[in-house]
C-alpha cells in the first residue's frame, strides 16, 4: 500500500510538472497595428517581448495586423493575448467587444506621444486652423485618434468641416501625413508630437497645438488568467531598463498605471465625429 501511495504521489507530481511546462510553453500573441513599416515595429518591440518572456516565463510572438481594423477585430475577437493600442482602437475594442484589460500606459518625455499637432510646410501662408477652409488636408488611418478623429474634430470646431475643404484623404499613417504635407500633396495634416519631432530638420512647422490626447497603452485578454495578467502588469510597471524602453521610443521613460476613464475624451470626440 505504501508503495502504491508513493507511486500515486509521484504520478501526480509528474503530471503537475508537465502541465506547468505546457503553461509556460504556451505562445502568447502580441498584436500591433501597422503604425510604421513591419521591420521598424519588430525592432522597436522585440526587446520588450524578450523582457516579458523572461519575467513571466512565457513565449510571446509579435503579430503585425495588416490594418487598424484588422487589429481591432483580432484583439476584440480574442485572437490576441496582448496588444498595443492607441486611444480609438482601445475604445473600439473595449466598447464594442469587451474582453480586454489595461496593463499599463506608455509614459514618454514631455508626454510627446499623448499630444497632437496640426502641421504645415514652413513656407505656407496659413496661420490658423480656420485658414484651412478651401485647402487640402491629410488624415492618417480612419481608426487613428491622433491622425483622424482629433484633427477632424479640431477642423469642425474651428469652422472647417471636411465639406469646406477642397479635398482630403486618408494616407494610412502619421509618417505618411508628414511626408504628404512635406511633398506638397496637402496643405496640412494632424500627427502626434513625437512623429512631428522626427522630422524637426525638415521644412515643416506647427500650425496649431499641441493638443493633449488619451494615452497609448498595452492591454491583454480579460480571461488570460489572473496570475499571468498580474505578472505582465507588474513586469511593465517595474521596467526601468533604458535599452528596452528607448527601443520602443527614444523618449520612453516607463510604463504607468492607466484606467478606462483616461479614454473618455476619445469616446466623446469619436461619437461627435461619427454622428456627423
Steps between C-alpha positions, in 0.01 A plus 500: 500500500784736587662428166170562320451827689851619411447404137178702499672804647780470246248480215323812625831689523594396147162616367529833682847547360384426148199731528724775634733461205210514257375819666842660479548387141165643387553761233351843563408709197593869519299699243620838376333728246708607195603845620837461322664251266519145643878495537491816713220363718686173562820683590313729735305237693722189492709608805178549697376158390824336612477679836140384553588145398775494760295652781180301439636169372292513182571497128374811321470550125441836333224508239471820299145551378461606135278795601354678802165327439664157481679579827173602669326183379791275597517635854123541539434141396756362743752397234777693678615469861681833527463811284636849451212746463452866437196689634246421226591130453474458878156663512383299200616167648386572855158642417407275208652170613606525866729222611819703552681650798748784513854409603684833490536821304808626320661792680733710290701813554270806473212256428588539132304190392191633678491832317391585146601789277364633173794548264563681172802593290707777657445720193119472508306826537237342729516607865204324662274198464226730369729590207472140378154568350534443126829314549599131506556279805670165564362256757677180602293187555120516541533334842786717628406748770809719461504514120125493429244544778665785690622694193155467343337621823740795510414589141127477568505702821709769330248549222659269244289184467642265235236620249677839510832349394585477130591137564638268763629145511608223737869421447518212755756617757635798694828486308313505169308807616827684560653385172186593304509852643874531438455390139230761449220250442298653785501838671491353852447190710477381859765282669632407843765733635763225512451434127530871420827517693645220286490749213622803694775565242252514211311808370203440726336704777222467755187683388304423820553308822622297672167358615489230772351162413431180699794263552645219294499178696547126515195281562444129546214253470277514807493118526876460473526379861545721805852384586627569150318834475651606832846389385473693174372813673767490771774435244397805300463733797838399642687521168786750520753363248572795265607266219155340496307824550695709249468227239125572502565874479810707588279714724347202686539528877287221649157338514239643738164389633202585280122482535203484264396853596822632347340436159179699550622785279544254215147365549350849493684612187449172313125518570496861383671420169302184432172685559586736212 
